[in-house]
Amino acid sequence: MASTRIFTIEPNPHWVIIDNFSKLPNGAAIYIYRSLDPSTFKPAFQDSAGNIPYGQPIVGFGNGTMPPIFWEFDPNNPTDTYYIRVYDSADPNTQQFLWDFNGLSGGGGSGGGTVVTAFDIQNLVINGIFYRNIGNQAGTPSLPTLLTIAPSANAGFVGDSANSGGSPAPDIIFAKNNTTSSDQLNFVNFTPLGIHALANDVTPVQYLNYQCTGAGSGETYKYIQFPISQGVQNLSSQPVTVKIYARCNSGDPTLTLTWRQFYGSGGASSADQLVPVTGPITLTNTWSVFMFNSLVPDATGKTLGTCGNDGLFLQVGFPLSPSTTNIDFVKPAIYLGSVAPAIDYQTNDMIDSIMDTARTGDIRITLNSFLLGWVAMNDGTIGDTSSGATRANIDTFPLFSLIWNTFNGSQTLAPMFTSGGVPVAYGADAVTDFTAHRRLSLTKAAGRVMAGVSGSHLIGTNGGADTHTLISSELPDPITSTTTSIVVASGGADTVIANDGPGGSGIIANTGGNTAFDIRQPSVYMNIFIKL
């Protein structure tokens, strides 16, 4: 819900703190509280929109000056102003109190403004710092045309390497149309430790370095691609702010940012819509921030495919042949609305919580008998809404595609059926079979023990039995005796061997009942689900 809030700089853009010895303290600190309750923190802000709050305290620079401070004024509660306490440093063990002031307000100064709509500032690029990347990839002689380099958003995204513009894949990928160039990707640590290379923004551990040392030919695309949103409907025509840090160490200094709207597989889906975020960016040899207001492409009038895997992507494009280049970049970001924070930081745990959520094909064991977004592994089938499968819905396509590409034609491990349930050979690809309303079997799991792949046991294979009856070839070698006779002690059991001739040979009197015996390991049975 929109609300009117006023933020101003008061009384001037930069405060200057002077200590008790008329000197300018290095790193002075202003502690900010509510005037009505001086023990309660009341945030001031870094921007005139009131989107980026300062923490406690606000710490100054080395020359006694403070960064610009925007103070909030609530016209509906004009007495709720600020109480501030000023110290010569932020170190509670050594700081000296200088002065305080009660009644500071954001309503009487200048330099700020009235904000009618406040946006929730959230970076839509997941893992722009390349956490858990695949490591350095020296091109010998060239990187492959498709390479997943770091995890990112994945739910609902399905790769399609046959796409003429490169794969609309989950996670962060490197893609190019041929291997004529000599290139490599490196993930480089910011050094020295503790460096602030990105102005006032948080400097991450690593950045991505791309090098093309041998010019190729016939290149039409070469980019790093970030998945943004599954489903083009979500952000169609939305105003956003795009931000990236980059530099060029040598060679062609041009970088491009491009929206990619992929309208999905199957049917008469519209061709990908590739729209520049802005014009080509010319980099310098120092880290610089580039920020642009942009509109996500309009999906009006376009046609979605029948597999439900449409999505929005951001591509960071490199110079094409015959150029050579050496470019670094990090922290690409997309924010809804026309503003962006000066500082953006997420802990590794926060990034992990998104990119390591359950992925298509993951297994869950539970007491629950029904899970949305998962399908029971009850030896059933999956397919689209017209397939007649056990789970018949468009959201099965990611799993359908994964199983199809994993077993690719194995009627033994993952049989294919028509919508009428008749066995049929695999088609040309997963899209062809899915849009033909076919059913694809899940791998056998009901009543079977889960085991890791090893030796001759390939993924998806199954075997074993609950009971087994021994056959003669499975018996141990017979025990023979050269004695001429066998004597049973007086009072013993029934005859063990019956004589049928000289030499003490004989037959076993009791041959057993030929009954199957239980060979199952001690087991507990639960519901098993696989992620769609």
Backbone torsions as a table, in degrees:
resi	resn	phi	psi	omega
1	MET	NA	132.2	-179.0
2	ALA	-72.2	147.9	177.3
3	SER	-145.5	152.6	179.7
4	THR	-91.8	122.8	178.4
5	ARG	-136.3	141.5	-177.1
6	ILE	-114.9	133.0	178.7
7	PHE	-130.1	128.8	-179.5
8	THR	-134.7	159.1	171.2
9	ILE	-91.8	124.9	-174.2
10	GLU	-140.2	126.6	-0.7
11	PRO	-93.8	-7.9	179.5
12	ASN	-151.0	165.2	-173.5
13	PRO	-58.1	-36.1	-177.4
14	HIS	-126.8	123.7	172.8
15	TRP	-79.9	145.6	173.8
16	VAL	-121.8	123.0	-177.6
17	ILE	-100.0	130.0	177.3
18	ILE	-118.0	130.9	-176.2
19	ASP	-83.7	-172.6	-175.6
20	ASN	-71.5	-7.2	179.7
21	PHE	-112.9	20.3	178.9
22	SER	61.1	30.1	177.1
23	LYS	-112.3	162.8	179.2
24	LEU	-94.4	104.7	-174.7
25	PRO	-69.7	144.1	177.4
26	ASN	-81.0	112.9	177.9
27	GLY	78.1	42.2	175.2
28	ALA	-60.1	160.6	-173.8
29	ALA	-134.2	134.8	174.5
30	ILE	-112.4	120.2	176.5
31	TYR	-96.2	133.7	-170.7
32	ILE	-119.7	131.5	-176.3
33	TYR	-138.8	168.3	172.7
34	ARG	-75.6	135.0	178.4
35	SER	-65.8	-31.2	-179.8
36	LEU	-77.9	-16.1	179.0
37	ASP	-151.1	84.0	-172.0
38	PRO	-61.9	-2.5	176.1
39	SER	-96.9	-4.0	-176.2
40	THR	-105.4	128.5	178.6
41	PHE	-63.1	133.6	174.9
42	LYS	-127.5	111.8	-171.8
43	PRO	-69.8	140.8	163.0
44	ALA	-102.2	174.7	-166.6
45	PHE	-131.2	157.0	179.7
46	GLN	-87.9	-15.4	-174.7
47	ASP	-134.4	157.6	-176.1
48	SER	-71.8	-12.7	177.3
49	ALA	-87.5	-9.4	-179.6
50	GLY	71.5	29.4	-179.3
51	ASN	-95.6	-22.2	-172.7
52	ILE	-121.3	95.6	-177.7
53	PRO	-77.3	149.5	168.4
54	TYR	-78.8	153.6	171.0
55	GLY	-84.6	-166.5	-179.8
56	GLN	-116.1	116.5	1.6
57	PRO	-93.4	179.8	169.2
58	ILE	-87.7	121.0	-173.3
59	VAL	-104.3	135.1	-176.5
60	GLY	-87.8	-176.2	-178.4
61	PHE	-90.9	-175.9	-175.7
62	GLY	-73.6	-15.6	-178.1
63	ASN	-103.9	20.4	178.6
64	GLY	84.9	-6.2	-179.4
65	THR	-86.8	156.0	177.7
66	MET	-110.4	155.3	174.4
67	PRO	-68.5	164.7	176.7
68	PRO	-56.9	135.7	-178.1
69	ILE	-123.4	125.2	177.1
70	PHE	-104.4	124.0	-176.3
71	TRP	-102.4	135.1	-177.0
72	GLU	-83.0	139.9	172.9
73	PHE	-126.1	123.8	178.8
74	ASP	-102.5	106.6	-177.7
75	PRO	-63.4	-19.0	177.8
76	ASN	-83.4	-11.5	179.9
77	ASN	-145.2	66.7	-169.9
78	PRO	-66.9	-16.2	-179.9
79	THR	-85.5	-8.8	-179.2
80	ASP	-86.0	80.7	-177.2
81	THR	-103.7	-160.4	-175.5
82	TYR	-109.0	142.4	164.0
83	TYR	-112.5	125.5	-177.5
84	ILE	-121.3	147.7	174.0
85	ARG	-126.0	131.9	-173.2
86	VAL	-114.1	131.3	179.4
87	TYR	-126.0	161.4	-178.8
88	ASP	-79.4	-9.1	175.7
89	SER	-158.2	171.0	178.6
90	ALA	-96.0	1.6	-179.3
91	ASP	-85.2	110.6	-176.6
92	PRO	-63.9	-16.8	-178.6
93	ASN	-83.0	-23.1	-175.2
94	THR	-126.9	-11.0	-172.5
95	GLN	-63.9	148.8	176.6
96	GLN	-115.2	129.5	177.7
97	PHE	-68.3	134.2	-179.9
98	LEU	-106.0	-59.6	-179.2
99	TRP	-164.2	166.7	176.4
100	ASP	-135.2	168.9	-179.8
101	PHE	-154.3	136.4	179.9
102	ASN	-118.5	136.1	176.7
103	GLY	103.4	12.8	177.7
104	LEU	-67.9	131.0	-174.7
105	SER	-128.5	152.0	175.2
106	GLY	-90.2	9.0	-173.2
107	GLY	-98.2	-6.7	-172.4
108	GLY	-119.4	3.8	-177.2
109	GLY	-102.0	-155.4	-179.2
110	SER	-139.4	169.9	176.2
111	GLY	97.9	-7.7	179.2
112	GLY	-107.6	-151.7	-179.2
113	GLY	-172.4	177.6	178.8
114	THR	-100.0	127.8	179.2
115	VAL	-108.0	124.0	-179.1
116	VAL	-90.9	-39.2	-179.2
117	THR	-120.0	125.0	177.4
118	ALA	-102.8	126.1	-179.5
119	PHE	-92.1	147.5	172.6
120	ASP	-81.4	105.8	-174.2
121	ILE	-77.6	109.1	179.4
122	GLN	-141.7	129.0	-179.9
123	ASN	-74.3	121.0	-179.3
124	LEU	-83.5	-8.1	174.5
125	VAL	-87.8	115.5	179.9
126	ILE	-88.1	122.2	175.8
127	ASN	71.8	48.6	173.2
128	GLY	-70.6	-3.0	177.1
129	ILE	-102.1	5.9	175.1
130	PHE	59.6	41.4	176.5
131	TYR	-65.2	137.8	-177.5
132	ARG	60.9	43.2	178.5
133	ASN	-74.2	170.9	-174.9
134	ILE	-83.0	-1.1	-179.9
135	GLY	90.0	176.0	-175.2
136	ASN	-65.5	139.4	-178.1
137	GLN	-125.1	90.8	177.6
138	ALA	-72.7	128.1	-178.6
139	GLY	-81.3	110.3	-179.8
140	THR	-130.1	91.1	-1.6
141	PRO	-88.8	-7.6	-174.1
142	SER	-154.3	151.9	172.5
143	LEU	-68.0	153.5	177.6
144	PRO	-68.7	168.8	-178.0
145	THR	-74.2	-16.7	177.9
146	LEU	-145.3	125.7	-176.3
147	LEU	-147.9	120.9	173.4
148	THR	-79.2	123.1	-171.8
149	ILE	-110.1	-19.8	178.5
150	ALA	-164.1	150.9	178.7
151	PRO	-73.8	156.0	179.5
152	SER	-159.0	-152.1	175.3
153	ALA	-62.1	142.4	-175.6
154	ASN	-141.2	-20.5	-173.2
155	ALA	-64.2	120.9	175.7
156	GLY	84.8	-11.3	178.1
157	PHE	-82.1	136.9	179.6
158	VAL	-130.9	126.2	179.7
159	GLY	-68.2	151.5	177.9
160	ASP	-147.3	86.5	-175.3
161	SER	-68.2	-13.6	179.6
162	ALA	-81.8	-8.5	-179.7
163	ASN	-62.6	135.0	-173.8
164	SER	-67.3	-18.9	179.1
165	GLY	-102.9	11.3	-175.6
166	GLY	103.3	164.0	-171.9
167	SER	-77.2	130.9	170.1
168	PRO	-80.3	69.1	-165.2
169	ALA	-91.0	158.7	165.9
170	PRO	-69.9	162.0	178.2
171	ASP	69.4	-179.0	-177.5
172	ILE	-94.1	125.2	-176.2
173	ILE	-124.2	155.4	164.9
174	PHE	-104.2	134.6	-178.8
175	ALA	-143.1	145.6	173.1
176	LYS	-153.4	164.3	-171.6
177	ASN	-90.1	-15.3	175.6
178	ASN	-152.7	175.8	-175.9
179	THR	-114.7	32.1	-177.4
180	THR	-76.2	-23.1	-178.1
181	SER	-90.2	158.0	172.7
182	SER	-100.3	111.5	-174.4
183	ASP	-143.9	168.1	-179.7
184	GLN	-156.3	156.9	174.4
185	LEU	-117.4	137.7	176.6
186	ASN	-133.6	145.8	174.7
187	PHE	-111.1	110.8	-166.1
188	VAL	-111.5	136.6	176.6
189	ASN	-73.4	137.9	168.4
190	PHE	-67.8	129.0	179.9
191	THR	-134.1	155.4	-5.6
192	PRO	-71.9	166.9	-179.5
193	LEU	-56.0	132.8	179.9
194	GLY	92.3	1.0	-178.3
195	ILE	-66.8	144.5	172.5
196	HIS	-109.2	87.2	-173.4
197	ALA	-87.2	-16.3	-173.4
198	LEU	-111.5	50.2	-179.5
199	ALA	56.8	-126.7	-178.6
200	ASN	-87.4	-6.9	-178.8
201	ASP	-75.1	161.4	178.4
202	VAL	-68.2	129.2	177.7
203	THR	-91.6	119.3	-178.1
204	PRO	-75.2	-177.4	-178.8
205	VAL	-71.5	-42.9	-173.3
206	GLN	-133.7	162.6	169.7
207	TYR	-132.0	164.9	179.3
208	LEU	-94.3	131.9	175.6
209	ASN	-115.3	125.8	174.6
210	TYR	-113.3	132.0	177.7
211	GLN	-128.2	132.9	168.0
212	CYS	-117.5	108.0	-175.6
213	THR	-100.1	-12.1	177.7
214	GLY	-134.6	115.8	-174.7
215	ALA	-64.0	136.3	177.3
216	GLY	-96.6	-160.7	178.4
217	SER	-148.1	152.0	176.0
218	GLY	67.1	21.8	-179.9
219	GLU	-78.5	133.4	178.0
220	THR	-114.7	-22.1	173.3
221	TYR	-154.8	150.0	176.7
222	LYS	-161.6	112.5	-170.4
223	TYR	-155.3	164.6	163.6
224	ILE	-103.0	130.6	-174.6
225	GLN	-118.0	132.5	-180.0
226	PHE	-114.2	124.3	174.3
227	PRO	-71.8	135.2	-177.3
228	ILE	-111.5	-53.6	-175.5
229	SER	-148.3	128.9	173.1
230	GLN	-78.3	121.2	-175.9
231	GLY	99.2	111.2	-177.7
232	VAL	-70.3	-19.8	-179.4
233	GLN	-60.5	-36.2	-170.5
234	ASN	-54.8	-49.4	-171.6
235	LEU	-114.7	14.2	179.9
236	SER	-55.1	124.7	176.0
237	SER	66.3	13.3	179.8
238	GLN	-76.9	136.6	173.4
239	PRO	-74.5	133.9	-177.6
240	VAL	-140.7	166.4	172.1
241	THR	-116.9	128.7	-178.9
242	VAL	-111.4	136.5	-173.7
243	LYS	-140.0	143.8	177.9
244	ILE	-157.3	147.1	172.6
245	TYR	-105.6	133.4	-177.0
246	ALA	-157.8	162.7	173.2
247	ARG	-156.0	161.8	176.2
248	CYS	-119.1	124.2	-179.2
249	ASN	-84.8	-31.5	178.1
250	SER	-168.9	164.1	175.8
251	GLY	78.6	-156.2	-177.9
252	ASP	-63.7	120.8	-174.3
253	PRO	-92.1	19.0	-172.2
254	THR	-95.2	132.1	176.4
255	LEU	-128.2	143.1	178.5
256	THR	-122.7	148.0	174.4
257	LEU	-119.6	126.9	-173.4
258	THR	-135.8	134.8	169.4
259	TRP	-78.8	139.3	172.2
260	ARG	-125.8	114.6	171.8
261	GLN	-100.8	114.0	178.4
262	PHE	-101.7	123.5	-171.8
263	TYR	-93.7	9.8	171.7
264	GLY	97.3	168.3	-177.8
265	SER	-97.1	156.5	173.9
266	GLY	84.6	151.8	178.8
267	GLY	66.8	-156.4	-178.9
268	ALA	-100.6	53.6	-178.2
269	SER	-65.7	148.7	178.2
270	SER	-66.8	152.6	176.0
271	ALA	-65.7	153.8	177.2
272	ASP	-52.1	140.9	175.3
273	GLN	-104.1	114.2	180.0
274	LEU	-108.5	115.1	-175.0
275	VAL	-129.4	125.5	178.3
276	PRO	-61.6	137.7	171.8
277	VAL	-66.5	-39.6	179.4
278	THR	-157.3	-176.4	174.1
279	GLY	-71.3	170.8	178.5
280	PRO	-53.9	140.0	179.4
281	ILE	-95.2	129.0	175.8
282	THR	-98.4	116.6	-175.9
283	LEU	-88.3	158.7	170.6
284	THR	-111.7	-176.9	-178.1
285	ASN	-89.1	11.6	174.9
286	THR	-122.2	152.6	178.4
287	TRP	-61.1	127.2	177.9
288	SER	-135.7	151.2	175.9
289	VAL	-98.8	136.0	177.6
290	PHE	-121.1	126.4	-174.4
291	MET	-135.8	134.7	-174.7
292	PHE	-139.7	141.3	166.7
293	ASN	-86.1	136.4	-174.0
294	SER	-148.6	164.1	171.5
295	LEU	-112.6	130.8	171.6
296	VAL	-62.4	139.3	-178.7
297	PRO	-53.2	147.1	179.8
298	ASP	-81.3	125.6	-179.9
299	ALA	-90.9	3.6	-178.1
300	THR	-59.0	133.2	177.0
301	GLY	85.2	-4.5	-180.0
302	LYS	-86.6	163.6	-178.9
303	THR	-117.9	127.9	178.5
304	LEU	-81.7	152.0	173.2
305	GLY	-72.8	177.7	-175.6
306	THR	-99.2	8.3	-178.9
307	CYS	-104.4	-5.6	175.6
308	GLY	69.5	23.9	-176.8
309	ASN	-113.1	28.5	176.7
310	ASP	-70.5	156.1	-178.4
311	GLY	-171.2	169.6	179.5
312	LEU	-111.4	138.0	-178.2
313	PHE	-134.5	156.4	170.7
314	LEU	-115.7	128.9	179.4
315	GLN	-112.3	130.3	172.3
316	VAL	-102.2	107.3	-171.1
317	GLY	-96.4	141.4	178.8
318	PHE	-100.4	161.8	177.3
319	PRO	-59.0	142.4	-178.2
320	LEU	-96.4	170.8	179.3
321	SER	-57.0	144.7	8.3
322	PRO	-95.6	25.0	-176.2
323	SER	-74.9	151.8	165.2
324	THR	-116.5	155.5	-175.6
325	THR	-163.2	165.3	173.8
326	ASN	-143.6	102.8	-170.8
327	ILE	-124.5	139.4	172.8
328	ASP	-113.4	142.2	169.2
329	PHE	-153.3	161.7	-179.3
330	VAL	-163.0	161.5	173.6
331	LYS	55.2	48.3	168.5
332	PRO	-62.9	143.2	-174.9
333	ALA	-147.0	148.2	174.5
334	ILE	-132.2	127.7	179.3
335	TYR	-124.6	135.5	173.7
336	LEU	-65.2	136.7	179.2
337	GLY	96.6	-169.9	-171.7
338	SER	-104.3	9.5	-179.9
339	VAL	-126.3	156.5	178.3
340	ALA	-139.4	144.9	179.1
341	PRO	-71.2	149.5	175.4
342	ALA	-74.4	-25.2	-179.0
343	ILE	-126.1	130.3	179.3
344	ASP	-135.0	120.5	-179.1
345	TYR	-146.8	135.3	171.2
346	GLN	-132.1	139.0	176.9
347	THR	-70.1	162.1	177.2
348	ASN	-59.9	-35.1	178.2
349	ASP	-63.4	-38.6	179.1
350	MET	-65.9	-41.0	178.3
351	ILE	-67.6	-44.1	178.6
352	ASP	-56.7	-38.2	-174.8
353	SER	-61.7	-24.0	178.5
354	ILE	-96.0	-52.0	-171.7
355	MET	-77.0	-15.0	177.9
356	ASP	-108.1	19.6	170.9
357	THR	-64.5	164.6	-176.6
358	ALA	-54.1	132.6	-178.0
359	ARG	-105.6	159.0	176.3
360	THR	-51.1	128.1	-179.8
361	GLY	95.2	-10.3	176.0
362	ASP	-68.1	153.7	-177.2
363	ILE	-110.7	140.3	175.3
364	ARG	-129.5	133.5	176.5
365	ILE	-108.6	127.8	-171.0
366	THR	-154.8	162.0	171.1
367	LEU	-80.1	-19.7	-179.3
368	ASN	-64.9	146.4	179.4
369	SER	-101.7	-3.4	-178.7
370	PHE	-151.5	128.6	178.4
371	LEU	-134.7	126.2	174.4
372	LEU	-71.5	138.1	-179.0
373	GLY	85.4	-1.2	179.0
374	TRP	-130.6	160.9	176.4
375	VAL	-131.1	138.9	-177.7
376	ALA	-66.2	136.2	176.1
377	MET	-88.1	73.8	-177.4
378	ASN	-110.8	30.4	-178.0
379	ASP	64.7	27.1	179.8
380	GLY	-90.3	-163.3	-177.3
381	THR	-130.7	162.1	177.4
382	ILE	-130.7	157.1	178.8
383	GLY	175.8	-174.3	-179.5
384	ASP	-77.0	-176.2	-172.4
385	THR	-65.7	-18.2	-179.4
386	SER	-104.6	10.6	-173.2
387	SER	-85.0	-18.5	-174.9
388	GLY	72.2	15.3	-177.5
389	ALA	-73.2	166.2	175.5
390	THR	-57.2	-43.9	172.6
391	ARG	-117.4	103.1	-174.9
392	ALA	-111.9	97.0	-178.6
393	ASN	-161.7	154.9	-177.6
394	ILE	-64.8	-24.0	-178.4
395	ASP	-73.3	-2.7	177.6
396	THR	-82.8	-7.7	-173.6
397	PHE	-59.9	-42.9	177.9
398	PRO	-54.8	-44.9	179.5
399	LEU	-71.1	-40.0	176.2
400	PHE	-55.1	-46.3	-179.3
401	SER	-66.1	-41.2	-179.8
402	LEU	-63.2	-49.3	-180.0
403	ILE	-63.7	-43.5	-180.0
404	TRP	-56.6	-48.0	-176.8
405	ASN	-75.5	-23.6	177.9
406	THR	-74.6	-42.8	-174.2
407	PHE	-106.2	-16.9	169.0
408	ASN	28.8	71.2	172.4
409	GLY	103.1	0.8	-177.0
410	SER	-83.5	101.2	176.5
411	GLN	-73.1	-9.5	177.7
412	THR	-85.1	-47.2	-174.3
413	LEU	-85.9	-37.9	-179.0
414	ALA	-142.5	77.0	-175.8
415	PRO	-61.2	146.2	176.2
416	MET	-104.9	142.7	178.7
417	PHE	-133.1	154.6	170.0
418	THR	-71.3	173.6	177.3
419	SER	-64.6	-18.2	176.8
420	GLY	-90.8	1.4	177.7
421	GLY	87.9	12.9	-179.8
422	VAL	-91.0	130.1	178.0
423	PRO	-56.0	138.2	-178.7
424	VAL	-146.8	148.6	179.4
425	ALA	-68.7	153.4	175.3
426	TYR	-58.9	146.6	176.7
427	GLY	-87.9	-157.0	-174.7
428	ALA	-69.7	-36.4	-179.2
429	ASP	-162.4	177.0	-176.6
430	ALA	-64.3	-38.7	-179.8
431	VAL	-62.1	-43.6	-179.6
432	THR	-59.5	-46.0	-178.4
433	ASP	-71.1	-39.3	-178.5
434	PHE	-65.4	-45.8	-178.6
435	THR	-74.2	-13.5	173.7
436	ALA	-87.5	9.3	175.7
437	HIS	64.5	34.9	179.5
438	ARG	-87.3	158.3	176.8
439	ARG	-102.2	136.1	176.8
440	LEU	-117.2	132.1	-177.2
441	SER	-76.8	141.6	167.2
442	LEU	-72.8	155.7	175.5
443	THR	-64.4	148.8	-175.7
444	LYS	-64.1	127.6	179.6
445	ALA	-139.0	-28.4	-175.3
446	ALA	-60.3	126.1	177.4
447	GLY	72.3	16.2	-177.9
448	ARG	-121.1	150.5	179.4
449	VAL	-85.0	132.5	176.7
450	MET	-71.6	137.3	179.5
451	ALA	-144.7	151.6	177.3
452	GLY	-76.0	153.0	179.0
453	VAL	-67.7	132.3	177.7
454	SER	-160.3	150.2	175.1
455	GLY	55.2	-128.1	-177.4
456	SER	-86.0	-0.9	-179.3
457	HIS	-88.9	106.2	-178.0
458	LEU	-85.4	161.0	179.6
459	ILE	-58.9	135.2	179.3
460	GLY	90.1	-15.1	179.3
461	THR	-76.3	157.3	178.4
462	ASN	-145.2	160.4	-179.2
463	GLY	-171.1	-171.2	-179.4
464	GLY	89.5	173.3	-178.9
465	ALA	-152.7	160.9	178.3
466	ASP	-73.4	-41.6	-178.7
467	THR	-133.8	164.5	-178.8
468	HIS	-151.2	141.1	174.3
469	THR	-109.1	122.5	-178.9
470	LEU	-65.8	141.5	172.2
471	ILE	-108.3	168.1	-171.7
472	SER	-58.8	-37.4	-177.8
473	SER	-68.0	-16.5	179.9
474	GLU	-92.3	-5.0	177.7
475	LEU	-74.8	154.4	175.9
476	PRO	-69.2	161.5	176.6
477	ASP	-54.4	143.0	-178.7
478	PRO	-66.4	150.3	174.8
479	ILE	-92.5	125.1	-179.7
480	THR	-109.6	158.5	179.8
481	SER	-136.9	141.7	178.7
482	THR	-101.4	5.5	179.3
483	THR	-71.0	153.8	-177.3
484	THR	-84.1	-18.1	-179.8
485	SER	-157.1	159.1	177.4
486	ILE	-121.8	126.9	-177.6
487	VAL	-106.4	128.4	175.6
488	VAL	-99.3	127.3	-177.8
489	ALA	-61.1	150.3	180.0
490	SER	-56.9	136.1	179.4
491	GLY	79.3	7.7	-178.1
492	GLY	-75.4	-170.7	-177.8
493	ALA	-78.1	-172.9	178.5
494	ASP	-60.1	165.0	-179.4
495	THR	-57.6	129.7	178.0
496	VAL	-87.5	-44.1	-179.3
497	ILE	-125.9	131.7	177.2
498	ALA	-100.2	125.4	178.6
499	ASN	-65.3	134.1	172.5
500	ASP	-131.2	19.7	177.4
501	GLY	163.4	175.8	180.0
502	PRO	-63.5	162.5	176.0
503	GLY	86.2	0.8	175.7
504	GLY	77.6	12.6	178.2
505	SER	-73.3	156.8	-179.0
506	GLY	-170.2	-177.7	178.9
507	ILE	-124.1	156.3	178.0
508	ILE	-73.9	129.5	-175.7
509	ALA	-72.5	-36.7	-178.9
510	ASN	-113.3	111.4	-175.2
511	THR	-94.0	3.1	178.1
512	GLY	89.9	174.7	-174.9
513	GLY	-101.9	-2.2	177.8
514	ASN	58.0	42.1	-178.1
515	THR	-100.1	136.5	178.1
516	ALA	-64.5	149.2	-179.9
517	PHE	-123.7	156.0	-175.5
518	ASP	-75.6	126.5	179.8
519	ILE	-117.7	9.0	180.0
520	ARG	-71.3	141.6	171.1
521	GLN	-72.9	156.5	175.6
522	PRO	-55.6	126.2	-171.4
523	SER	-138.2	155.6	169.8
524	VAL	-124.1	142.3	-173.0
525	TYR	-107.8	130.1	-179.9
526	MET	-131.3	168.9	171.9
527	ASN	-77.9	134.3	179.6
528	ILE	-116.8	128.4	-180.0
529	PHE	-122.7	153.3	175.6
530	ILE	-121.9	140.4	-175.5
531	LYS	-73.6	132.2	176.4
532	LEU	-72.7	NA	NA
